[in-house]
Amino acid sequence: MSEPVFPNGFDSWQKTHFEVVEALCYIRSLHEDEIPKTFSEMMDRTATEQMYRLAKELTDKYETTRKNQVNNKTFFVNIEDFVSEEVKQLPKDYIK
């Protein structure tokens, strides 16, 4: 596992990670035909290594690329939008 990097400090990373996990859980709860295919193939109703890895990767990506983005949306909506777009773009070979 890679060494942790917290570009905006641990508290910021932890807050983002919590919201990323919440968004992933929401997507997981959607009706089957509304869930992006790669994500639905990866998920299970229990936690898996792939889900842990995805949550960490999305948190790291958000913290390094989107955290300071200015717009009229709330922090929570920004993360929900970000996670939704990222999940739609998961490569077919993401599941390892």
N, C-alpha and C positions, 0 to 999 in steps of 0.2 A: 504494500500500500504506500502511496506517495506521502511525503511529509505534508502536513497541513499548512496552507497559506491563507492568511486572513487579510486581504488587501485593505479592508475597511475596519479591521479589528474583529475580535472573536464575537462580541455582542451583536454586531451587525450581521456577521456570517450566520450565527445561530438563529437570529430572527428570520433571516431570509430562508434558511434551511427549513425551519418550522413551516413557513408559508408554502414553500415548494412541496413539502410532503403533504400538506393539506390539499394543494391543487392536484397532486397526483392521486390522492385518495378520492377526490371528487371525480376525476376522470375515470377512475376505476369503477366508480359506482354508477356510471352512465349505462344506459341500455346498450346491449352488445353491438347493435348496428351503428351506434354513435361514437364508438371507441376506435381510434386509429388502429389499423391492422397490426402493425409491428408491436405496438403497445399491448394490444389484446393477446398476442401470442406470447409475450413476455410475462404478463401478469398472472397472478394467482390470487386467490382471496387471502393468502398469507404473505408475509414478507419474504422476499427472496434476495439473493445476492445481487441479481440484476437490478431490482428495484432500489436497493441500498446504493448501488453504484450510480444509477441514474439520478437519484436525489442529490447525491454529492456532486456529480458532474454539473447538473443544472444549477445548483447553488453556487458553485465556483464560477461558472460562466456568467451568471447574473451579477455576482459581486464584482467581477473584473470588467464586464462590458456594459452593463445596464444600470448599475446602482445609482449613478449620478445623472442619469438621463432626466431631463426636465420636460414635463408635460402636465396636462391638467388632470391626469388620473391619480388615484390613490396608490400607495405602495402595494396594497393587496391586489388591486385590479391589474397593476403593472405585472406583478408576479403571475397572476392567473393567465393573463394574455401571453406572457413569455413562455410559461410551461406548456400551454396549449399549442402554441406554434412549434416549439421544440419537439414535442411528442409527435406531431404530425410529420416531422421531418426525420424521424429516427430511421436510420438505414436498416434494410432487411437483415443485415448481418450483425446488428447490434446485440442480438441474443447470443450469448456465448456460453 
